[in-house]
Amino acid sequence: MRKRVAVLCGAAVVVAGTVTALPADASTAHPTTTTVRTAKLSWKSCATTNYPTLQCSSVKVPLDHANPHGRQISLALSRVPHTAKTYQGPLLVNPGGPGGSGLTLAGFVASSLPKAVASQYDVIGFDPRGVGKSTPALDCKPGYFNPVRPDSVPSTPALEKANLTRVKAFAAACGKKYASVLPYIDTISAVQDMDSIRAALGAKKINYFGYSYGTYLGAVYAKLYPERVRRLVLDSIVDPTGVWYDDNLGQDYAFNDRQQALMAWIAKYDSTYKLGTDPAKIEAKWYAMRKALAKKPAGGKVGASELEDTYIPGGYYNGYWPYLAEAFAAYVNDKNADPLVEAYDNFAAIDASGDNGYSVYTSVQCRDASWPRDWNQWRKDNWAAYDKAPFMVWNNAWYNAPCAFWPTRTKQPINIANGKLPPVLLFQATNDAATPYEGGATVHQLLADSSFVVEQGGGNHGITLSGNACLDKYLATYLTNGKVPRSGGEVDAVCQKTPDPKPLTTAKSATSTAHGSTLHGLLGFRG
């Protein structure tokens, strides 16, 4: 996870780590889907201005798939129906998270694919269990991210204690509020739900397109139900050998690289931002800004932790760089904090939907796999990472720290290795921070008949349907006829990255990133 991939020169791809065996309880998946096999979905219009043909429905599934006649919960569904004579079945889409809502993503995918391709599918979005319009929807501790939070870097015992008190309270609140639900909020249960959706749609097989955590969700579905997979697209791929503690540590190094890429981009446009031409000195100014905000939060709400929250999205999508650069420059050069507060409000402020997403995020990740229960291990590992990559380490640590105190037992990660699938199409950017390149390379090795398409030099997270015509051509071809590129090498096809954005002084920049920003608004962050 920690080794960054800068170029593709034909060198062998390193496959890191090992995978564990399929948990025994995963074998319960197949029998339980009979409960909704004959269910008839009632679709009603939930059209929006952008997605006028969007329809919505819901389906009941067991809370515990091992007890199909027990308590039922509801999953919210969306659909853009096929219109072509040629029908290729349902295409389930997922934006990641865990905790991301997929209802609007169905409209986005259907409208972003070539019409001739999208029209052959029922594009199906869904809110996984616990999310959004599915019921029950989790919200463990409303307002958990309200500013101003303690400084994320525990440079004093008091700061460490304040942050620990906060995360312990969150874990305890989840356990108290959702004691009967938390044991069933995990990836395997979500995958079993997906098969219930398949059955309710009356489909023998599904097509699936997932981003970020959605790639792990899709790979686990394919492991449990290989005979029910028709086509499988995974974009920005989670390393299944590191779920979830090691994966999160690996992110820290990659996000530090992306923050430094932002600093280099700002240096390139010194005539606009007046912050200098040396990226290292610009980075020093950023950390000086962080130090000042720790003492005096901007607008009474952007402290050191909130500043990190504001700039982390720039690691996911460089279309945000011009806005982040302007806020940085205004604060440093003009002593004007207003643009920084505006950037926080636009990119980082958490509303009720965000509280819900985070509640599901922690519930799934803390349940999916074992986490260190000894805080000394967290302290040791995160300080070691901080010494080399300080930008996001402690912010990320506290984001995941409730898992050290989670009230439910953990499962074992799924071994997604699979030789029973039709051709699978994988997309990965070489400099992706949220799901570093090694994860895509690993999954390519684990899925026997997969094809690996790489965006060379790209750093965005979520790369198809985001403005790269080369990538989108491979996606459209695969969804049209199932054909994937084959090179016989470690990588099957390479596309060059899309150009970095320009400062906002050029009108072209604002429009050229619009489509990508729509996608990244749907994918969210931390997934």
TIKENU-404708 format. One record per residue (C-alpha): residue number from 1; residue in one letter; x, y, z. Coordinates in steps of 0.1 Angstrom, whole numbers, plus 5000, padded with zeros to 4 digits. Layout:
REM TIKENU-404708
[atom NUM A [X Y Z]]
...
REM end
This chain:
REM TIKENU-404708
[atom 1 M [5000 5000 5000]]
[atom 2 R [5028 5024 5009]]
[atom 3 K [5048 5021 4977]]
[atom 4 R [5036 5047 4951]]
[atom 5 V [5036 5039 4914]]
[atom 6 A [5049 5067 4893]]
[atom 7 V [5052 5053 4859]]
[atom 8 L [5044 5021 4839]]
[atom 9 C [5076 5009 4823]]
[atom 10 G [5067 4972 4819]]
[atom 11 A [5080 4964 4854]]
[atom 12 A [5063 4936 4872]]
[atom 13 V [5033 4946 4893]]
[atom 14 V [5038 4939 4930]]
[atom 15 V [5009 4920 4946]]
[atom 16 A [5010 4928 4983]]
[atom 17 G [4998 4907 5012]]
[atom 18 T [4977 4876 5014]]
[atom 19 V [4940 4870 5017]]
[atom 20 T [4920 4851 5042]]
[atom 21 A [4895 4823 5038]]
[atom 22 L [4858 4829 5030]]
[atom 23 P [4840 4831 5063]]
[atom 24 A [4816 4803 5071]]
[atom 25 D [4786 4825 5074]]
[atom 26 A [4790 4836 5038]]
[atom 27 S [4776 4803 5028]]
[atom 28 T [4742 4813 5039]]
[atom 29 A [4738 4837 5010]]
[atom 30 H [4721 4816 4983]]
[atom 31 P [4691 4801 5002]]
[atom 32 T [4680 4834 5016]]
[atom 33 T [4672 4852 4984]]
[atom 34 T [4641 4831 4978]]
[atom 35 T [4621 4854 5001]]
[atom 36 V [4619 4881 4974]]
[atom 37 R [4623 4860 4943]]
[atom 38 T [4587 4866 4933]]
[atom 39 A [4584 4901 4947]]
[atom 40 K [4570 4927 4922]]
[atom 41 L [4585 4961 4923]]
[atom 42 S [4563 4991 4920]]
[atom 43 W [4581 5019 4902]]
[atom 44 K [4571 5055 4905]]
[atom 45 S [4585 5086 4889]]
[atom 46 C [4611 5105 4911]]
[atom 47 A [4623 5126 4882]]
[atom 48 T [4646 5156 4886]]
[atom 49 T [4655 5183 4862]]
[atom 50 N [4688 5166 4854]]
[atom 51 Y [4673 5130 4853]]
[atom 52 P [4638 5133 4840]]
[atom 53 T [4633 5095 4835]]
[atom 54 L [4644 5085 4870]]
[atom 55 Q [4620 5061 4888]]
[atom 56 C [4620 5049 4924]]
[atom 57 S [4609 5019 4943]]
[atom 58 S [4618 4998 4974]]
[atom 59 V [4622 4962 4984]]
[atom 60 K [4620 4944 5017]]
[atom 61 V [4649 4922 5027]]
[atom 62 P [4657 4903 5059]]
[atom 63 L [4678 4921 5085]]
[atom 64 D [4695 4888 5091]]
[atom 65 H [4697 4868 5059]]
[atom 66 A [4702 4836 5080]]
[atom 67 N [4667 4842 5094]]
[atom 68 P [4648 4851 5062]]
[atom 69 H [4614 4851 5080]]
[atom 70 G [4626 4874 5108]]
[atom 71 R [4627 4912 5109]]
[atom 72 Q [4625 4929 5075]]
[atom 73 I [4642 4961 5065]]
[atom 74 S [4636 4983 5034]]
[atom 75 L [4661 4991 5006]]
[atom 76 A [4654 5022 4985]]
[atom 77 L [4659 5017 4947]]
[atom 78 S [4661 5039 4917]]
[atom 79 R [4659 5031 4880]]
[atom 80 V [4664 5046 4846]]
[atom 81 P [4646 5020 4824]]
[atom 82 H [4660 5007 4791]]
[atom 83 T [4645 5021 4759]]
[atom 84 A [4663 5001 4732]]
[atom 85 K [4649 4969 4716]]
[atom 86 T [4681 4951 4727]]
[atom 87 Y [4679 4946 4764]]
[atom 88 Q [4710 4935 4784]]
[atom 89 G [4695 4933 4818]]
[atom 90 P [4699 4954 4850]]
[atom 91 L [4731 4974 4856]]
[atom 92 L [4735 4979 4893]]
[atom 93 V [4756 5009 4902]]
[atom 94 N [4773 5019 4935]]
[atom 95 P [4793 5050 4945]]
[atom 96 G [4813 5035 4973]]
[atom 97 G [4816 5047 5009]]
[atom 98 P [4807 5025 5025]]
[atom 99 G [4777 5047 5033]]
[atom 100 G [4772 5063 4999]]
[atom 101 S [4737 5067 4984]]
[atom 102 G [4734 5053 4949]]
[atom 103 L [4699 5066 4940]]
[atom 104 T [4711 5097 4920]]
[atom 105 L [4741 5078 4906]]
[atom 106 A [4717 5057 4884]]
[atom 107 G [4706 5089 4867]]
[atom 108 F [4742 5101 4863]]
[atom 109 V [4754 5069 4848]]
[atom 110 A [4725 5065 4825]]
[atom 111 S [4729 5101 4812]]
[atom 112 S [4767 5099 4810]]
[atom 113 L [4771 5067 4790]]
[atom 114 P [4765 5069 4753]]
[atom 115 K [4728 5068 4747]]
[atom 116 A [4731 5038 4725]]
[atom 117 V [4747 5019 4754]]
[atom 118 A [4727 5032 4783]]
[atom 119 S [4694 5025 4765]]
[atom 120 Q [4701 4988 4765]]
[atom 121 Y [4701 4986 4803]]
[atom 122 D [4679 4992 4833]]
[atom 123 V [4704 5013 4853]]
[atom 124 I [4696 5005 4889]]
[atom 125 G [4707 5026 4919]]
[atom 126 F [4702 5016 4955]]
[atom 127 D [4708 5028 4990]]
[atom 128 P [4725 5000 5008]]
[atom 129 R [4711 4989 5042]]
[atom 130 G [4713 5017 5067]]
[atom 131 V [4718 5044 5040]]
[atom 132 G [4697 5074 5029]]
[atom 133 K [4662 5065 5021]]
[atom 134 S [4665 5028 5031]]
[atom 135 T [4651 5021 5065]]
[atom 136 P [4662 5021 5092]]
[atom 137 A [4687 5048 5083]]
[atom 138 L [4715 5051 5108]]
[atom 139 D [4726 5083 5125]]
[atom 140 C [4746 5074 5156]]
[atom 141 K [4754 5108 5169]]
[atom 142 P [4740 5138 5150]]
[atom 143 G [4763 5167 5147]]
[atom 144 Y [4794 5146 5154]]
[atom 145 F [4815 5166 5130]]
[atom 146 N [4802 5200 5141]]
[atom 147 P [4831 5225 5143]]
[atom 148 V [4854 5233 5160]]
[atom 149 R [4868 5198 5168]]
[atom 150 P [4900 5192 5187]]
[atom 151 D [4932 5195 5167]]
[atom 152 S [4936 5161 5150]]
[atom 153 V [4974 5159 5157]]
[atom 154 P [4976 5147 5193]]
[atom 155 S [5007 5167 5201]]
[atom 156 T [4997 5169 5238]]
[atom 157 P [4982 5143 5262]]
[atom 158 A [4952 5166 5265]]
[atom 159 L [4945 5166 5227]]
[atom 160 E [4949 5129 5225]]
[atom 161 K [4924 5125 5254]]
[atom 162 A [4899 5149 5238]]
[atom 163 N [4900 5130 5206]]
[atom 164 L [4898 5096 5223]]
[atom 165 T [4869 5107 5244]]
[atom 166 R [4851 5118 5212]]
[atom 167 V [4855 5086 5193]]
[atom 168 K [4847 5064 5222]]
[atom 169 A [4814 5084 5227]]
[atom 170 F [4806 5078 5190]]
[atom 171 A [4811 5041 5192]]
[atom 172 A [4791 5039 5224]]
[atom 173 A [4762 5059 5209]]
[atom 174 C [4761 5035 5179]]
[atom 175 G [4760 5005 5202]]
[atom 176 K [4733 5019 5224]]
[atom 177 K [4711 5033 5196]]
[atom 178 Y [4714 5004 5171]]
[atom 179 A [4722 4974 5192]]
[atom 180 S [4698 4951 5172]]
[atom 181 V [4710 4964 5138]]
[atom 182 L [4748 4968 5140]]
[atom 183 P [4755 4930 5138]]
[atom 184 Y [4740 4931 5103]]
[atom 185 I [4756 4962 5088]]
[atom 186 D [4785 4948 5069]]
[atom 187 T [4797 4940 5034]]
[atom 188 I [4784 4904 5033]]
[atom 189 S [4749 4915 5043]]
[atom 190 A [4749 4943 5017]]
[atom 191 V [4760 4917 4990]]
[atom 192 Q [4732 4894 5000]]
[atom 193 D [4708 4924 4997]]
[atom 194 M [4721 4929 4962]]
[atom 195 D [4711 4894 4953]]
[atom 196 S [4677 4901 4968]]
[atom 197 I [4675 4931 4945]]
[atom 198 R [4685 4909 4915]]
[atom 199 A [4657 4884 4924]]
[atom 200 A [4631 4912 4929]]
[atom 201 L [4641 4925 4894]]
[atom 202 G [4634 4890 4880]]
[atom 203 A [4669 4888 4866]]
[atom 204 K [4690 4856 4865]]
[atom 205 K [4722 4876 4863]]
[atom 206 I [4732 4912 4870]]
[atom 207 N [4756 4936 4854]]
[atom 208 Y [4775 4957 4880]]
[atom 209 F [4794 4990 4880]]
[atom 210 G [4811 5002 4912]]
[atom 211 Y [4834 5029 4923]]
[atom 212 S [4858 5029 4953]]
[atom 213 Y [4843 5008 4981]]
[atom 214 G [4818 4997 4955]]
[atom 215 T [4846 4978 4939]]
[atom 216 Y [4850 4957 4970]]
[atom 217 L [4812 4953 4972]]
[atom 218 G [4812 4940 4936]]
[atom 219 A [4841 4917 4940]]
[atom 220 V [4825 4901 4971]]
[atom 221 Y [4792 4897 4953]]
[atom 222 A [4811 4880 4924]]
[atom 223 K [4828 4857 4950]]
[atom 224 L [4795 4846 4966]]
[atom 225 Y [4775 4845 4934]]
[atom 226 P [4799 4840 4904]]
[atom 227 E [4772 4824 4883]]
[atom 228 R [4750 4854 4887]]
[atom 229 V [4775 4879 4873]]
[atom 230 R [4771 4889 4836]]
[atom 231 R [4794 4919 4834]]
[atom 232 L [4815 4936 4862]]
[atom 233 V [4832 4970 4861]]
[atom 234 L [4854 4981 4890]]
[atom 235 D [4867 5017 4890]]
[atom 236 S [4893 5030 4916]]
[atom 237 I [4898 4997 4933]]
[atom 238 V [4901 4988 4970]]
[atom 239 D [4929 4966 4980]]
[atom 240 P [4911 4936 4994]]
[atom 241 T [4942 4923 5012]]
[atom 242 G [4943 4954 5035]]
[atom 243 V [4907 4958 5047]]
[atom 244 W [4905 4980 5065]]
[atom 245 Y [4932 4991 5089]]
[atom 246 D [4961 4986 5065]]
[atom 247 D [4942 5002 5037]]
[atom 248 N [4936 5034 5057]]
[atom 249 L [4973 5036 5067]]
[atom 250 G [4982 5032 5030]]
[atom 251 Q [4960 5061 5021]]
[atom 252 D [4979 5084 5043]]
[atom 253 Y [5011 5082 5022]]
[atom 254 A [4991 5086 4990]]
[atom 255 F [4972 5116 5002]]
[atom 256 N [5003 5133 5013]]
[atom 257 D [5016 5129 4977]]
[atom 258 R [4984 5144 4964]]
[atom 259 Q [4986 5174 4987]]
[atom 260 Q [5022 5180 4975]]
[atom 261 A [5009 5177 4939]]
[atom 262 L [4985 5206 4948]]
[atom 263 M [5014 5226 4961]]
[atom 264 A [5033 5220 4929]]
[atom 265 W [5003 5231 4909]]
[atom 266 I [5000 5263 4929]]
[atom 267 A [5037 5270 4923]]
[atom 268 K [5031 5267 4886]]
[atom 269 Y [5006 5295 4888]]
[atom 270 D [5024 5320 4910]]
[atom 271 S [5013 5348 4888]]
[atom 272 T [4977 5340 4899]]
[atom 273 Y [4982 5330 4935]]
[atom 274 K [5013 5349 4946]]
[atom 275 L [5024 5321 4969]]
[atom 276 G [5058 5315 4954]]
[atom 277 T [5074 5291 4929]]
[atom 278 D [5089 5266 4953]]
[atom 279 P [5064 5239 4962]]
[atom 280 A [5082 5231 4995]]
[atom 281 K [5080 5267 5006]]
[atom 282 I [5043 5269 4996]]
[atom 283 E [5037 5237 5016]]
[atom 284 A [5054 5254 5046]]
[atom 285 K [5029 5283 5043]]
[atom 286 W [5000 5258 5043]]
[atom 287 Y [5012 5243 5075]]
[atom 288 A [5017 5278 5090]]
[atom 289 M [4981 5285 5081]]
[atom 290 R [4971 5253 5098]]
[atom 291 K [4990 5263 5129]]
[atom 292 A [4973 5297 5129]]
[atom 293 L [4939 5282 5125]]
[atom 294 A [4945 5258 5154]]
[atom 295 K [4948 5290 5176]]
[atom 296 K [4921 5311 5159]]
[atom 297 P [4896 5292 5137]]
[atom 298 A [4885 5311 5106]]
[atom 299 G [4849 5323 5109]]
[atom 300 G [4847 5305 5143]]
[atom 301 K [4844 5271 5125]]
[atom 302 V [4875 5263 5104]]
[atom 303 G [4902 5251 5128]]
[atom 304 A [4931 5228 5121]]
[atom 305 S [4910 5197 5117]]
[atom 306 E [4884 5214 5096]]
[atom 307 L [4912 5228 5074]]
[atom 308 E [4923 5192 5067]]
[atom 309 D [4887 5182 5060]]
[atom 310 T [4886 5210 5034]]
[atom 311 Y [4917 5200 5016]]
[atom 312 I [4913 5163 5016]]
[atom 313 P [4887 5165 4988]]
[atom 314 G [4915 5179 4966]]
[atom 315 G [4932 5146 4969]]
[atom 316 Y [4901 5129 4955]]
[atom 317 Y [4896 5153 4926]]
[atom 318 N [4919 5180 4912]]
[atom 319 G [4889 5199 4898]]
[atom 320 Y [4887 5214 4933]]
[atom 321 W [4923 5227 4932]]
[atom 322 P [4915 5262 4919]]
[atom 323 Y [4890 5268 4947]]
[atom 324 L [4914 5255 4973]]
[atom 325 A [4942 5275 4959]]
[atom 326 E [4922 5307 4960]]
[atom 327 A [4911 5302 4996]]
[atom 328 F [4947 5295 5006]]
[atom 329 A [4960 5326 4988]]
[atom 330 A [4933 5349 5002]]
[atom 331 Y [4941 5338 5038]]
[atom 332 V [4979 5341 5034]]
[atom 333 N [4982 5371 5012]]
[atom 334 D [4951 5392 5021]]
[atom 335 K [4943 5380 5056]]
[atom 336 N [4909 5372 5043]]
[atom 337 A [4894 5340 5057]]
[atom 338 D [4860 5343 5039]]
[atom 339 P [4870 5321 5009]]
[atom 340 L [4884 5295 5033]]
[atom 341 V [4851 5294 5052]]
[atom 342 E [4833 5291 5019]]
[atom 343 A [4855 5263 5008]]
[atom 344 Y [4848 5245 5040]]
[atom 345 D [4811 5249 5036]]
[atom 346 N [4813 5236 5000]]
[atom 347 F [4836 5207 5004]]
[atom 348 A [4838 5196 5041]]
[atom 349 A [4808 5207 5062]]
[atom 350 I [4787 5176 5073]]
[atom 351 D [4749 5177 5072]]
[atom 352 A [4724 5150 5083]]
[atom 353 S [4731 5130 5051]]
[atom 354 G [4768 5131 5060]]
[atom 355 D [4761 5120 5096]]
[atom 356 N [4742 5090 5081]]
[atom 357 G [4769 5082 5057]]
[atom 358 Y [4796 5082 5084]]
[atom 359 S [4774 5061 5107]]
[atom 360 V [4772 5034 5080]]
[atom 361 Y [4809 5038 5070]]
[atom 362 T [4820 5030 5106]]
[atom 363 S [4794 5003 5110]]
[atom 364 V [4805 4984 5079]]
[atom 365 Q [4843 4989 5083]]
[atom 366 C [4843 4982 5120]]
[atom 367 R [4823 4950 5115]]
[atom 368 D [4840 4938 5083]]
[atom 369 A [4874 4930 5097]]
[atom 370 S [4895 4930 5128]]
[atom 371 W [4910 4963 5141]]
[atom 372 P [4936 4967 5167]]
[atom 373 R [4919 4971 5201]]
[atom 374 D [4951 4983 5218]]
[atom 375 W [4953 5021 5213]]
[atom 376 N [4991 5019 5217]]
[atom 377 Q [4992 5001 5183]]
[atom 378 W [4973 5029 5167]]
[atom 379 R [4995 5055 5183]]
[atom 380 K [5027 5037 5172]]
[atom 381 D [5015 5031 5136]]
[atom 382 N [5001 5066 5131]]
[atom 383 W [5030 5085 5145]]
[atom 384 A [5053 5064 5123]]
[atom 385 A [5032 5074 5092]]
[atom 386 Y [5030 5110 5104]]
[atom 387 D [5068 5113 5104]]
[atom 388 K [5068 5106 5067]]
[atom 389 A [5034 5118 5055]]
[atom 390 P [5018 5143 5079]]
[atom 391 F [4990 5158 5058]]
[atom 392 M [4962 5134 5066]]
[atom 393 V [4975 5108 5090]]
[atom 394 W [4958 5118 5123]]
[atom 395 N [4927 5132 5106]]
[atom 396 N [4923 5097 5090]]
[atom 397 A [4931 5079 5122]]
[atom 398 W [4904 5097 5142]]
[atom 399 Y [4879 5091 5114]]
[atom 400 N [4884 5054 5118]]
[atom 401 A [4893 5052 5155]]
[atom 402 P [4857 5043 5166]]
[atom 403 C [4866 5008 5153]]
[atom 404 A [4891 5004 5181]]
[atom 405 F [4861 5005 5205]]
[atom 406 W [4833 4991 5183]]
[atom 407 P [4806 4972 5202]]
[atom 408 T [4800 4944 5177]]
[atom 409 R [4822 4914 5169]]
[atom 410 T [4842 4915 5137]]
[atom 411 K [4841 4892 5107]]
[atom 412 Q [4870 4880 5086]]
[atom 413 P [4877 4897 5052]]
[atom 414 I [4866 4879 5021]]
[atom 415 N [4891 4862 4998]]
[atom 416 I [4879 4876 4964]]
[atom 417 A [4901 4855 4943]]
[atom 418 N [4879 4842 4915]]
[atom 419 G [4884 4821 4884]]
[atom 420 K [4847 4816 4877]]
[atom 421 L [4838 4849 4861]]
[atom 422 P [4833 4862 4826]]
[atom 423 P [4857 4890 4815]]
[atom 424 V [4859 4917 4841]]
[atom 425 L [4869 4953 4834]]
[atom 426 L [4891 4972 4859]]
[atom 427 F [4900 5009 4859]]
[atom 428 Q [4927 5025 4880]]
[atom 429 A [4947 5058 4881]]
[atom 430 T [4984 5055 4889]]
[atom 431 N [4983 5082 4915]]
[atom 432 D [4949 5077 4931]]
[atom 433 A [4952 5084 4968]]
[atom 434 A [4919 5070 4982]]
[atom 435 T [4925 5036 4966]]
[atom 436 P [4962 5035 4956]]
[atom 437 Y [4973 5018 4925]]
[atom 438 E [4985 4986 4942]]
[atom 439 G [4949 4977 4950]]
[atom 440 G [4940 4976 4913]]
[atom 441 A [4971 4956 4905]]
[atom 442 T [4962 4931 4933]]
[atom 443 V [4926 4926 4921]]
[atom 444 H [4938 4922 4885]]
[atom 445 Q [4959 4892 4898]]
[atom 446 L [4931 4878 4919]]
[atom 447 L [4904 4879 4892]]
[atom 448 A [4916 4854 4867]]
[atom 449 D [4898 4868 4836]]
[atom 450 S [4901 4905 4843]]
[atom 451 S [4914 4933 4821]]
[atom 452 F [4933 4962 4836]]
[atom 453 V [4930 4997 4821]]
[atom 454 V [4953 5023 4837]]
[atom 455 E [4951 5061 4836]]
[atom 456 Q [4988 5070 4834]]
[atom 457 G [4997 5099 4857]]
[atom 458 G [4961 5104 4868]]
[atom 459 G [4954 5112 4905]]
[atom 460 N [4916 5115 4906]]
[atom 461 H [4895 5089 4924]]
[atom 462 G [4867 5077 4901]]
[atom 463 I [4880 5081 4865]]
[atom 464 T [4854 5068 4841]]
[atom 465 L [4825 5091 4831]]
[atom 466 S [4846 5120 4843]]
[atom 467 G [4859 5134 4811]]
[atom 468 N [4885 5110 4799]]
[atom 469 A [4873 5098 4764]]
[atom 470 C [4900 5071 4762]]
[atom 471 L [4887 5054 4794]]
[atom 472 D [4851 5059 4785]]
[atom 473 K [4856 5042 4751]]
[atom 474 Y [4868 5010 4768]]
[atom 475 L [4838 5012 4792]]
[atom 476 A [4813 5017 4764]]
[atom 477 T [4827 4989 4743]]
[atom 478 Y [4826 4965 4772]]
[atom 479 L [4790 4973 4782]]
[atom 480 T [4780 4971 4745]]
[atom 481 N [4795 4937 4736]]
[atom 482 G [4815 4924 4766]]
[atom 483 K [4848 4928 4749]]
[atom 484 V [4879 4939 4769]]
[atom 485 P [4914 4949 4759]]
[atom 486 R [4941 4923 4761]]
[atom 487 S [4978 4929 4760]]
[atom 488 G [4993 4898 4774]]
[atom 489 G [5012 4920 4800]]
[atom 490 E [5006 4933 4835]]
[atom 491 V [4985 4961 4821]]
[atom 492 D [4960 4956 4792]]
[atom 493 A [4956 4992 4781]]
[atom 494 V [4969 5027 4791]]
[atom 495 C [4951 5060 4788]]
[atom 496 Q [4968 5093 4794]]
[atom 497 K [4954 5114 4822]]
[atom 498 T [4931 5144 4815]]
[atom 499 P [4948 5178 4818]]
[atom 500 D [4951 5194 4852]]
[atom 501 P [4927 5223 4857]]
[atom 502 K [4936 5259 4851]]
[atom 503 P [4930 5288 4876]]
[atom 504 L [4895 5301 4878]]
[atom 505 T [4905 5332 4859]]
[atom 506 T [4900 5312 4827]]
[atom 507 A [4863 5306 4818]]
[atom 508 K [4873 5273 4802]]
[atom 509 S [4885 5258 4835]]
[atom 510 A [4851 5263 4852]]
[atom 511 T [4833 5244 4825]]
[atom 512 S [4858 5217 4817]]
[atom 513 T [4856 5203 4852]]
[atom 514 A [4818 5204 4855]]
[atom 515 H [4811 5168 4844]]
[atom 516 G [4838 5155 4866]]
[atom 517 S [4827 5175 4896]]
[atom 518 T [4792 5160 4892]]
[atom 519 L [4805 5125 4895]]
[atom 520 H [4828 5134 4924]]
[atom 521 G [4799 5151 4942]]
[atom 522 L [4781 5118 4940]]
[atom 523 L [4811 5097 4951]]
[atom 524 G [4818 5118 4981]]
[atom 525 F [4849 5114 5001]]
[atom 526 R [4866 5088 5024]]
[atom 527 G [4853 5060 5002]]
REM end
